[in-house]
Amino acid sequence: MNGSAEMFHLLAWRWNVTTAKAYAAGRTPNTHLNPASWSGLLALIVIDTEHARTVDLAEPLIAVPVPDGGGPLVIDGWHRIHKALATGVERLPVIFLTAEEELACRVHGGEKGHGWR
């Protein structure tokens, strides 16, 4: 990476994935998810299909609780979800961050909606 933070942007929300990965480092996945249940959101995500072919499906996804109980949302692992759907994999490991960690990773959206941090 060129030293800049990796970001995940969805609609008016943005998370610092580099920070999320630091929180998730060394943790064991909390659970698994079925990629098919997330396929509807793929229309909103830019997927580099060449990169998706190279990702490791054993690497846990990172998900955060969406504020106000709308949660969880995958903020790291959409290329893995794409590959899992393309190859018929039905379970991917997930690490869920806490609400406090989500807020620390969130750059914009919700109460951080007025301007960029």
C-alpha positions as a LaTeX table, in Angstrom:
\begin{tabular}{lrrr}
\hline
Residue & $x$ (\AA) & $y$ (\AA) & $z$ (\AA) \\
\hline
Met1 & 0.00 & 0.00 & 0.00 \\
Asn2 & 1.20 & 3.54 & $-0.65$ \\
Gly3 & 0.84 & 4.71 & 2.95 \\
Ser4 & $-2.73$ & 5.99 & 2.62 \\
Ala5 & $-5.54$ & 4.44 & 4.59 \\
Glu6 & $-7.83$ & 1.89 & 2.96 \\
Met7 & $-11.43$ & 3.15 & 3.04 \\
Phe8 & $-14.87$ & 1.61 & 2.56 \\
His9 & $-17.52$ & 4.01 & 1.29 \\
Leu10 & $-21.23$ & 3.19 & 1.09 \\
Leu11 & $-23.69$ & 5.94 & 0.24 \\
Ala12 & $-23.08$ & 8.81 & 2.73 \\
Trp13 & $-20.99$ & 6.66 & 5.08 \\
Arg14 & $-17.25$ & 6.02 & 5.13 \\
Trp15 & $-15.05$ & 3.83 & 7.34 \\
Asn16 & $-11.29$ & 3.62 & 7.70 \\
Val17 & $-10.63$ & $-0.07$ & 6.96 \\
Thr18 & $-6.98$ & 0.25 & 7.94 \\
Thr19 & $-8.11$ & 1.18 & 11.46 \\
Ala20 & $-10.72$ & $-1.61$ & 11.45 \\
Lys21 & $-8.04$ & $-4.15$ & 10.50 \\
Ala22 & $-5.90$ & $-2.95$ & 13.42 \\
Tyr23 & $-8.81$ & $-3.59$ & 15.82 \\
Ala24 & $-9.47$ & $-7.02$ & 14.26 \\
Ala25 & $-5.80$ & $-8.11$ & 14.22 \\
Gly26 & $-5.23$ & $-11.26$ & 16.23 \\
Arg27 & $-8.91$ & $-11.91$ & 16.90 \\
Thr28 & $-10.67$ & $-15.16$ & 16.13 \\
Pro29 & $-13.76$ & $-14.79$ & 13.92 \\
Asn30 & $-16.94$ & $-14.40$ & 15.99 \\
Thr31 & $-19.18$ & $-16.22$ & 13.52 \\
His32 & $-19.75$ & $-16.94$ & 9.82 \\
Leu33 & $-22.03$ & $-15.42$ & 7.23 \\
Asn34 & $-23.70$ & $-16.78$ & 4.13 \\
Pro35 & $-22.50$ & $-14.71$ & 1.15 \\
Ala36 & $-25.82$ & $-15.21$ & $-0.63$ \\
Ser37 & $-27.57$ & $-13.14$ & 2.05 \\
Trp38 & $-25.32$ & $-10.20$ & 1.13 \\
Ser39 & $-25.54$ & $-10.48$ & $-2.67$ \\
Gly40 & $-28.12$ & $-7.69$ & $-2.97$ \\
Leu41 & $-25.66$ & $-5.08$ & $-1.72$ \\
Leu42 & $-23.06$ & $-6.06$ & $-4.32$ \\
Ala43 & $-24.83$ & $-3.80$ & $-6.82$ \\
Leu44 & $-23.66$ & $-0.85$ & $-4.68$ \\
Ile45 & $-20.06$ & $-2.03$ & $-4.34$ \\
Val46 & $-17.31$ & $-1.58$ & $-6.93$ \\
Ile47 & $-15.70$ & $-5.00$ & $-7.45$ \\
Asp48 & $-12.41$ & $-5.50$ & $-9.27$ \\
Thr49 & $-13.06$ & $-9.00$ & $-10.63$ \\
Glu50 & $-9.37$ & $-9.64$ & $-11.33$ \\
His51 & $-8.51$ & $-8.84$ & $-7.72$ \\
Ala52 & $-11.49$ & $-10.89$ & $-6.47$ \\
Arg53 & $-10.01$ & $-14.01$ & $-8.08$ \\
Thr54 & $-6.89$ & $-13.67$ & $-5.92$ \\
Val55 & $-8.43$ & $-13.13$ & $-2.47$ \\
Asp56 & $-8.15$ & $-15.67$ & 0.34 \\
Leu57 & $-11.59$ & $-16.82$ & 1.49 \\
Ala58 & $-10.09$ & $-17.97$ & 4.82 \\
Glu59 & $-9.32$ & $-14.34$ & 5.74 \\
Pro60 & $-12.16$ & $-13.11$ & 7.98 \\
Leu61 & $-14.47$ & $-10.36$ & 6.82 \\
Ile62 & $-14.83$ & $-7.37$ & 9.12 \\
Ala63 & $-18.33$ & $-6.18$ & 10.02 \\
Val64 & $-19.55$ & $-3.34$ & 12.20 \\
Pro65 & $-22.84$ & $-2.61$ & 13.91 \\
Val66 & $-24.71$ & 0.09 & 12.04 \\
Pro67 & $-25.67$ & 2.85 & 14.48 \\
Asp68 & $-29.27$ & 2.90 & 15.74 \\
Gly69 & $-29.67$ & $-0.87$ & 15.42 \\
Gly70 & $-29.54$ & $-1.13$ & 11.65 \\
Gly71 & $-26.54$ & $-3.38$ & 11.73 \\
Pro72 & $-24.29$ & $-5.36$ & 10.92 \\
Leu73 & $-22.53$ & $-4.13$ & 7.81 \\
Val74 & $-19.47$ & $-5.67$ & 6.16 \\
Ile75 & $-16.84$ & $-2.96$ & 5.74 \\
Asp76 & $-13.99$ & $-5.24$ & 4.64 \\
Gly77 & $-14.36$ & $-8.33$ & 2.49 \\
Trp78 & $-16.63$ & $-7.53$ & $-0.45$ \\
His79 & $-14.18$ & $-9.08$ & $-2.92$ \\
Arg80 & $-14.28$ & $-12.24$ & $-0.79$ \\
Ile81 & $-18.08$ & $-12.19$ & $-0.83$ \\
His82 & $-18.00$ & $-11.82$ & $-4.63$ \\
Lys83 & $-15.56$ & $-14.73$ & $-4.99$ \\
Ala84 & $-17.54$ & $-16.90$ & $-2.59$ \\
Leu85 & $-20.70$ & $-16.34$ & $-4.61$ \\
Ala86 & $-18.87$ & $-17.11$ & $-7.86$ \\
Thr87 & $-17.36$ & $-20.32$ & $-6.49$ \\
Gly88 & $-20.28$ & $-21.63$ & $-4.45$ \\
Val89 & $-18.76$ & $-21.10$ & $-1.00$ \\
Glu90 & $-21.61$ & $-20.85$ & 1.52 \\
Arg91 & $-19.82$ & $-19.65$ & 4.68 \\
Leu92 & $-17.23$ & $-16.96$ & 5.30 \\
Pro93 & $-15.63$ & $-16.15$ & 8.67 \\
Val94 & $-16.45$ & $-12.76$ & 10.19 \\
Ile95 & $-15.00$ & $-10.59$ & 12.93 \\
Phe96 & $-17.56$ & $-8.17$ & 14.39 \\
Leu97 & $-16.21$ & $-4.96$ & 15.82 \\
Thr98 & $-17.88$ & $-3.29$ & 18.80 \\
Ala99 & $-19.98$ & $-0.14$ & 18.54 \\
Glu100 & $-17.10$ & 1.84 & 20.06 \\
Glu101 & $-14.66$ & 0.43 & 17.50 \\
Glu102 & $-17.12$ & 1.16 & 14.68 \\
Leu103 & $-17.34$ & 4.79 & 15.78 \\
Ala104 & $-13.55$ & 5.03 & 15.94 \\
Cys105 & $-13.30$ & 3.63 & 12.38 \\
Arg106 & $-16.11$ & 5.76 & 10.95 \\
Val107 & $-14.88$ & 8.80 & 9.08 \\
His108 & $-18.25$ & 10.11 & 7.89 \\
Gly109 & $-21.93$ & 9.31 & 8.41 \\
Gly110 & $-24.42$ & 9.44 & 11.25 \\
Glu111 & $-23.34$ & 11.88 & 13.94 \\
Lys112 & $-20.10$ & 12.31 & 11.98 \\
Gly113 & $-22.13$ & 13.53 & 9.00 \\
His114 & $-21.37$ & 17.23 & 9.20 \\
Gly115 & $-18.01$ & 17.57 & 7.53 \\
Trp116 & $-15.09$ & 15.19 & 7.28 \\
Arg117 & $-12.94$ & 14.19 & 10.21 \\
\hline
\end{tabular}
